[in-house]
Amino acid sequence: MAQDFILFAKQLLASPFQVSAISPSSRFLARAMAAGLGPHSGPVMEFGPGTGQLTRGVLAAGVAPQDLTLIEMSADFARHLQNIFAGVNVRRAGAQEAASFAPAGSVGVVISGLPLLSMPDPVVEAILTAAFTVLRAGGEMRQFTYGSKPPIAPHIMEKLGLVAVKAGKVWLNLPPARVYILKRAREV
Ligand SMILES: C[S@@+](CC[C@H](N)C(=O)[O-])C[C@H]1O[C@@H](n2cnc3c(N)ncnc32)[C@H](O)[C@@H]1O
């Protein structure tokens, strides 16, 4: 775990805008992000896994390693993830490229630790479009945020035909975080 913090701090110093968080997520946030997942939920994709804190929660919930694909932009994080998670599929890539790694409509859940609020609108749109291309009918994306507002600007949600529903608030995280579930508006 100490190794995770050192690697996280190094990446934060090297690429502050890409990491955009003061520490890895807590196990409490990992549990909230993975709530209700299990062997039935796969395939699952995770965007921006970093040191793998949320990944641990997804695996602990019962998702099989071979049903989990991690998409991480940082080469150092991707190498670390490959070393610690046997059997999990790790791709060093931008989440915008998710549709290259799974057939359209095949994924049950996308878990995202990406700092979407710090990204330009076109990048956020590309990431959400990729997520909802791979997600099957009824599938959902889970995103946490630290602020009081939803993790994606309303004009982007409307343009892409998505809605965000509030899920759990996790006080035991630094800083406290809120989980949101993003779905296709026509399916709600
Ligand atoms: C705030 S950290 C979250 C790390 C981890 N999920 C957690 O909750 O502790 C954001 C992570 O997203 C990665 N990242 C940023 N932009 C990305 C992108 N476009 N595609 C994939 N990963 C990205 C960063 O390298 C970093 O690992």
The ligand as an SDF file (V2000), in Angstrom:
LIG
                    3D

 27 29  0  0  0  0  0  0  0  0999 V2000
   -7.9730   10.7220   -9.8580 C   0  0  0  0  0  0  0  0  0  0  0  0
   -6.9110    9.4350  -10.4420 S   0  0  0  0  0  0  0  0  0  0  0  0
   -7.9370    8.0740   -9.9120 C   0  0  0  0  0  0  0  0  0  0  0  0
   -7.1770    6.8280   -9.6380 C   0  0  0  0  0  0  0  0  0  0  0  0
   -8.0240    5.6710   -9.0570 C   0  0  0  0  0  0  0  0  0  0  0  0
   -9.1460    5.3370   -9.9040 N   0  0  0  0  0  0  0  0  0  0  0  0
   -8.5370    6.0040   -7.6770 C   0  0  0  0  0  0  0  0  0  0  0  0
   -9.7500    6.2550   -7.5700 O   0  0  0  0  0  0  0  0  0  0  0  0
   -7.7480    6.0050   -6.7290 O   0  0  0  0  0  0  0  0  0  0  0  0
   -7.2290    9.5640  -12.2130 C   0  0  0  0  0  0  0  0  0  0  0  0
   -6.6080    8.4700  -13.0550 C   0  0  0  0  0  0  0  0  0  0  0  0
   -7.0950    8.5950  -14.3980 O   0  0  0  0  0  0  0  0  0  0  0  0
   -6.0040    8.4390  -15.3160 C   0  0  0  0  0  0  0  0  0  0  0  0
   -6.4150    9.1190  -16.5640 N   0  0  0  0  0  0  0  0  0  0  0  0
   -6.5300   10.4640  -16.7780 C   0  0  0  0  0  0  0  0  0  0  0  0
   -7.0350   10.6990  -17.9990 N   0  0  0  0  0  0  0  0  0  0  0  0
   -7.2620    9.4770  -18.5670 C   0  0  0  0  0  0  0  0  0  0  0  0
   -7.8170    9.0410  -19.8060 C   0  0  0  0  0  0  0  0  0  0  0  0
   -8.2330    9.9220  -20.7300 N   0  0  0  0  0  0  0  0  0  0  0  0
   -7.9260    7.7190  -20.0510 N   0  0  0  0  0  0  0  0  0  0  0  0
   -7.5020    6.8090  -19.1170 C   0  0  0  0  0  0  0  0  0  0  0  0
   -6.9700    7.1520  -17.9310 N   0  0  0  0  0  0  0  0  0  0  0  0
   -6.8470    8.4670  -17.6580 C   0  0  0  0  0  0  0  0  0  0  0  0
   -4.8300    9.0350  -14.5890 C   0  0  0  0  0  0  0  0  0  0  0  0
   -3.5900    8.5960  -15.1170 O   0  0  0  0  0  0  0  0  0  0  0  0
   -5.1030    8.5040  -13.1560 C   0  0  0  0  0  0  0  0  0  0  0  0
   -4.6050    7.2090  -13.0300 O   0  0  0  0  0  0  0  0  0  0  0  0
  1  2  1  0
  2  3  1  0
  2 10  1  0
  3  4  1  0
  4  5  1  0
  5  6  1  0
  5  7  1  0
  7  8  2  0
  7  9  1  0
 10 11  1  0
 11 12  1  0
 11 26  1  0
 12 13  1  0
 13 14  1  0
 13 24  1  0
 14 15  1  0
 14 23  1  0
 15 16  2  0
 16 17  1  0
 17 18  1  0
 17 23  2  0
 18 19  1  0
 18 20  2  0
 20 21  1  0
 21 22  2  0
 22 23  1  0
 24 25  1  0
 24 26  1  0
 26 27  1  0
M  CHG  2   2   1   9  -1
M  END
$$$$
